[in-house]
Amino acid sequence: MPWNLHEPRPGKFNFEGLADIVRFIETAGELGLHVIVRPGPYICSEWEFGGLPAWLLEDPNIRLRCYDKTFLEKVDRYFDELLPRLNPLQCTKGGPIIAMQVENEYGSYGNDKKYLNYLKEGMIKRGIDVLLFTSDGPTDEMLQGGTLPDIFKTVNFGSRPEEGFEKLLEYQPDKPPVCMEFWNGWFDHWGGPHHTRDGKEVADVLDRMLKMGASVNFYMFHGGTNFGFMNGANYKSDGLSPTVTSYDYDCPVSESGDLTKKYHHIRNVIKKYAEADDDILPEPIPKKSFGRIRLDKHAGLFDSLDKLSQPVKRTCPEPMEKLGQNYGFILYRSQVTGPRKENRLMIYDIHDRALIFLDGEFKGIMKRDQKEPLILDIPERGAQLDILVENMGK
């Protein structure tokens, strides 16, 4: 449940349309499905800012995902709106929700147990009485940092289930093993290859888990799209890797709802452990070709600025979140005096991707992991410098 979808502005909540989480869960229950809920506040790196609202960054002193009172005040306001909607949908009250997660893979980020405990107590205080759990990678540092002594522990992995569950059992020897995220595919980064995974290999790992008596939750089972600017990003030692907007993930069920070869490999394994009715499989979804569609209209961005936005004057450049804009693009404009031959343009604090224009003419691209300056010739009359920054995903 992305917090930024449900509280797009501070105190302004949205649970309608695409954000109608109650109707979604009720529909799942009507179809005979159980529901496992991640209420947040952080849900994953592949969704924009892990679901955290970008407006949190308007406060330069806030500390995220830890026991920071300013941050937790915002979390409490969100939980006060969200959790009462989920309360009657719990299986303890006849609904389909069987479990709820405390944070998400927190051991990959931090080890603030006071923060995790605050979230746990906040759920219980608001009437959540289904199974609470944590999910982390199967390593010592992740299980040490992301778990609580009295909360059910699960692990996430895509292969080597024997090693993953062996490590989990070191920290939780008396509970059943659960792979909360079985990574049967992977997401794509900008500039990288499209990830695929062989269905037979996925089925083999699944078979080994089921032989061990483990429980498995597929991640992902149905492909999809993070619409608009809601793609996230990963940050590792080699820098920022923005996730593409498609979340196809090479899933067993494609984004268009088609059953893939991987699906049938998985199904054949499950049939070894449970009954499966072959008569319920859907027919392939019909497709239609619309031929070639010519797009012959366009609007120039710089020509449309007065229709799209209001200028804000500042002595120094400000991040877009400080100006009440959370996603998309922001344009920085300044007049540069001349003449200046081979002037070196450096942008020290760029966190995303910037398109550089001089008097409306495109001059190049600068990115956060690119430290080389851009060389510009400024004429004697001076020039208008435009720096169009694209938020690539937090």
TALIN-V407730 format. One line per field, one symbol per residue. psi: psi as a letter, one per 30 degrees, with the letter a starting at -180 (. if undefined). Layout:
psi = ???
This chain:
psi = jjefefiflkfjljhlbfgieeeeeeeeefggklkkkjfafkelffkjggfkkfffffjffkklhlikeeefeeeeeeefeeefefefglffggafkflkkjajhfffeahjfeeeeeeeeeeefggjglkkllkllileeefefglkegkkkllklflheeeeeeeefefifglkkkjejjjgallklkfllkklkkeeeeeeeeeeeeffglkkjkjleklakjlbggkalkjafgakjkklfkheghlekleggkkleeeeeeeeeeffflkkjfffkllkkklkkgakjkjgklkkeefgeffflkkkklelkkleefggkflblkkkklkkllljkhkjkkjegkfbkkkkkjhfkkflkklfgjfklkkkjklefllkkkjjkkjfk.
